[in-house]
Amino acid sequence: MREENKVLLQITDLRKYFAVKGNIFFRKRYVQAVEDVSFSIYKGETLGLVGESGCGKTTLGRTIIRLYEPTSGRIVYDGEPIYDSEQKIAVDMLPYRRKMQIIFQDPSASLDPRMTVGEIVGEALDIHKLCPGKAERRERINQLLDEVGLNTEHANRFPHEFSGGQQQRVGIARALAVEPEFIVCDEPISALDVSIQSQVVNMLEDLQAEKHLTYLFIAHDISVVRHISNRIGVMYLGQMVELGESYELCSHPIHPYTQTLLSAVPLPDPVKSRARQRILLEGDIPSPLDPPSGCRFHTRCPYATERCSAEQPKLKEYGPGHFAACHLLEKA
């Protein structure tokens, strides 16, 4: 349950660039993966994050918990700055690892194949010295496995002995081991069968209600994000272009890119699906190595003007809690 006006995480002008080595002919260049992103996450809520592949969703999630060190910007967790480029603040993250965790997209790649499930789940317990005794440690591991729908005998097996859905449950148990407050769910269902996706989503919702967790839920499927999220943020080429309450954003999208994404969502009713007009974008997504000037979406936007190519729009509020970055909306 979201706690009104209780901001758990505050992100301000966050940037993350990746250097690309140059040579004698070319100077060093930078992939602008995340550019000037600002938003808040309230305690107890689920903030969904959607966008095309390569738009920077995963990079943003990992930068927030500082698996990637930010290039610039400010990150405040529960009122305490954990990173501030202007004030030169970059706190030691070890104490915050107990509060901030991540569930990775590919469970098979994120689990060490040489370790048993018990060792994987218990590793964080050892690092943070949460279970001094072996019996207590074993009991805690068994409890975590039970919470995610696995059996206690699974603790002695290796990751390759599990299905994809079971591997993801191990990843969730690992994230829960230190009793965090905030979890980045980095596309936790994209590698799973459709029948398993609903089970994992329902489990995440149950765990959130039971443990009062806060989620940043990253996914491609906006219909899944709409189901699980209180609010939704839409990213394009490293920038946040729209942010609002889940129902409001999906029912009344105001940014052209969000309208395009929603027009591509399949409808279960074939009559409505045939009657709906889909918005088709021309051209490819520009490279983050050399993003376009002004609004980064203007090269594919059917409503772009000269101002769009010259001036970058700012994220502004156009309705209660409904933000967008588009010059066209200022005239409306």
Buried (B, 14 or more C-beta within 10 A) or exposed (E): EBEEEEBBBBBBBBBBBBEEEEEEEEEEBBBBBBBBBBBBBBBBBBBBBBBBEBBBBBBBBBBBBBBBEBBBBBBBBBEEBBBBBEEEBBBEBEEBBBBBBBBBBBBBEBBEEEBBBBBBBBBBBEEBEBBEEEEEBBEBBBEBBEBBBBEBEBBEBBBEEBEBBBBBBBBBBBBBBBEBBBBBBBBBBBBBEEEBBBBBBEBBBEBBEEEEBBBBBBBBBBEBBBBBBBBBBBBBBBBBBBBBBBEBBBEEBBBBBBEBBBEEBEEEEEEEEEEEEEEEBEEEBBEBEEBBEBBBBBBBBEEBBEBBBEEBBEBEEBEEEBBBBBBBBEEE
